[in-house]
């Protein structure tokens, strides 16, 4: 009797494994020739951060694009936005707006949204949707929190109608995957981001302190020429907390903007360096930053007359301090939604004649507009003390305030939004020379 029970149990287990294997195959197992093989989320960094911008659905055979449209699929994603919502809202989902559906031969979108022969269906999504953000709160060691890229993005897909392969010699179009309108599928692959994924990771060690950083070299990087270097200093929440490596690239636009002509209005290649300091205080962080840049320019083909820094919020404290410590190192700076420069820092910056553009939201709820106005006043006075005329000062010091209407997302602290939407400001920075 005991042996019979054991045999029955083994048979039952085999049935379970067979059923599970069949289910897996239908969901994309490598041992099947039908069904969805994989689902890849594709992300893009927009002005205020990274979103799921498309989904690539892989099938076992070449897909016939005929009949594919926005009604073939439904894509849903979290409506959570770390700037406004509690992290508990991660589970709140809403359907995304599908803008284009076409075939491709790899899991990447096409600029022309036209179908080419391939096994992938690209489902593009409207960036204006409320949902799809990838950045979430990481840790709150104090009243201030850090953020990270969500490792378990909750994007889902439903295939509502059948997807067919190309017609055979007999004229039949095989069904690669039947429509399953009641089946919600999770993503099966790691997210793909064309620009963020191209950054390289490294770390810098000095005096027992570790500084993680990412950097991006031009696609056609040539050792025989030199390139401008853009140092991107992120906000407080994008500092390194031990788990959130790389979030400074995804949380907002400044790191990736310099790689895209659509943002800069320039075809010039730029090296981007994006440090991610542990938040231990501006003086120590700035000292580490200067040492990193000194080393970086010896290892890469940097035009040392064109080293720039651009900031978000807390990053301004590093810029002010680093510019004052080593004014010879920098050709210009861009401060968005930042802290106030100190009199000592203003004196050092003016003495070196470093060009700076300051931008700030009039109704910034975290750093009052008075900080930017005070910085402008302090720098103008420091330049005047150097004997410069008002016209000469205007050349070295630019200043812009933004009303609420300038923000496409109602975070009036995020002055980098309207700043980076102005190509003139970005081109101005690249035009400066040390």
Buried (B, 14 or more C-beta within 10 A) or exposed (E): EEEEEEEEEEEEEEEEEEEEEEEBBBBBEEEBEBBBBBBBBBBBBBBBBBBBBBBBBBBBBBBBBEEBEEEBBBBBBBBBBBBEBEBEBBEBBEEBBBBBBBBBEBBBBBEEEEBEEBBBBBBBBBBEBBBBBBBBBBBEEEEEBBBBBBEEBBBBBBBBBBBBBBEEEEEEBBEBBEBBEEBEBEBBBEBBBBBBEBBEEEEBEEEEBEBBBBBBBBEEEEEEEBBBBBBBBBBBBBBBBEEBBBBBBBBBBBBBBBBEEEBBBBEBBBBBBBBBBBBEEBEBBBBBBBBBBEEBBEEBBBBBEBBBBBBBBBBBBBBBBBBBBBBEBBBBBBBBBBBBBBEEBBBBBBBBBBBBBBBBBBBBEBBBBEBBBBBBEBBBBBBBEBEBEEEBBEEBBBBBBBEEEBBBBEBBBBBBBBBBBBBEBBEBBBEBEB
